Each structure stands twice: as C-alpha cells, then as structure tokens.
Amino acid sequence: MKVHLQLHSILRDKLPTEAKGCTVLHLDEGTTLAGILKMLDIKRKVVISLNDIHQSDYSLEVQDGDEVKIFSAVSGGTDALLLN
C-alpha cells in the first residue's frame, strides 16, 4: 500500500534533501504509526497527524492512500532539555 509522508522541521533530515520532507512510502498491510516512526528511526517526541487529524494512539494502522504528517514536538522550559 502507498502512504503519503510529510516530515517537518528537523525531521526532514530523515529523508534525502531533494525530497524536501515529502515522500510516498510503500508499506505492508498492518503497518502502524509506531512502525513508521521505527522505520524512520525517529526516537524524539513527535506529534503525528493522520489525514489531518491529530493522533496520540501510535498503534493505529495506516491505510492505502493515507497522509501522515510528523512534526517535532515543541516544548519549553525543562522539557526542552529532555529532547536533547
């Protein structure tokens, strides 16, 4: 199945520069949001949008044609230190 992926801010570095943070992933049926994070080796705190709806349950399976956007979580104060 094909899933459209858009990475924002520092996460764009997970894709080739020429991709400009966007790509189409060819995934197996049953792939979850957590599986995409693992595949991309994203270990930092993130915010995920699936078809323009914020998702906090990363065990959700993506479907053919879905649009996944991943943002680096923004925080301040002492929380910012935990991400480094």
C-alpha positions as CSV (number, residue, x, y, z in Angstrom):
1,M,0.0,0.0,0.0
2,K,1.1,3.6,-0.5
3,V,1.1,6.2,2.2
4,H,2.0,9.9,1.7
5,L,4.5,11.1,4.3
6,Q,5.4,14.7,5.1
7,L,8.1,15.4,7.7
8,H,8.5,18.8,9.3
9,S,11.4,20.8,10.8
10,I,14.5,18.8,11.9
11,L,12.7,15.5,11.0
12,R,13.1,16.4,7.3
13,D,16.7,15.2,7.7
14,K,15.4,11.6,7.8
15,L,14.7,11.9,4.0
16,P,17.1,12.8,1.2
17,T,17.5,16.6,0.7
18,E,15.8,16.5,-2.7
19,A,12.7,15.0,-1.1
20,K,12.1,18.3,0.7
21,G,10.5,16.4,3.6
22,C,7.9,14.6,1.4
23,T,7.8,11.0,0.1
24,V,5.5,8.1,-0.7
25,L,6.1,5.1,1.4
26,H,5.3,1.6,0.2
27,L,4.3,-0.3,3.3
28,D,2.9,-3.7,4.3
29,E,-0.7,-4.0,5.3
30,G,-1.0,-3.6,9.1
31,T,1.8,-1.0,9.4
32,T,1.1,1.3,12.3
33,L,2.1,4.9,13.0
34,A,4.7,3.5,15.6
35,G,6.0,1.2,12.8
36,I,6.6,4.3,10.6
37,L,8.5,6.0,13.4
38,K,10.6,2.9,13.9
39,M,11.3,2.5,10.2
40,L,12.5,6.2,10.0
41,D,14.5,5.8,13.3
42,I,12.6,8.7,14.9
43,K,13.2,8.5,18.6
44,R,12.3,12.0,19.7
45,K,9.0,13.2,20.9
46,V,6.7,14.0,18.0
47,V,3.2,15.0,17.0
48,I,1.5,13.0,14.3
49,S,-1.4,13.9,12.0
50,L,-3.2,11.2,10.1
51,N,-5.4,12.6,7.3
52,D,-5.3,16.0,9.1
53,I,-6.4,14.6,12.4
54,H,-4.1,14.7,15.4
55,Q,-3.3,11.2,16.7
56,S,-2.0,10.2,20.1
57,D,-2.5,6.5,19.5
58,Y,0.5,5.3,17.6
59,S,-0.8,1.8,17.4
60,L,-3.3,2.9,14.7
61,E,-2.8,1.1,11.4
62,V,-2.4,3.3,8.3
63,Q,-4.4,2.5,5.2
64,D,-3.7,2.8,1.5
65,G,-3.7,6.5,0.4
66,D,-3.4,7.9,3.9
67,E,-1.5,11.1,4.5
68,V,0.8,11.1,7.5
69,K,2.5,14.3,8.8
70,I,5.1,14.1,11.5
71,F,6.1,17.2,13.5
72,S,8.8,17.6,16.1
73,A,7.1,18.3,19.4
74,V,7.6,21.8,20.6
75,S,8.1,22.4,24.3
76,G,9.8,24.9,26.6
77,G,11.3,25.0,30.0
78,T,12.8,21.9,31.4
79,D,11.0,19.6,28.9
80,A,13.2,21.0,26.1
81,L,16.2,19.6,27.9
82,L,14.8,16.1,27.8
83,L,14.7,16.0,24.0
84,N,18.4,16.6,23.6
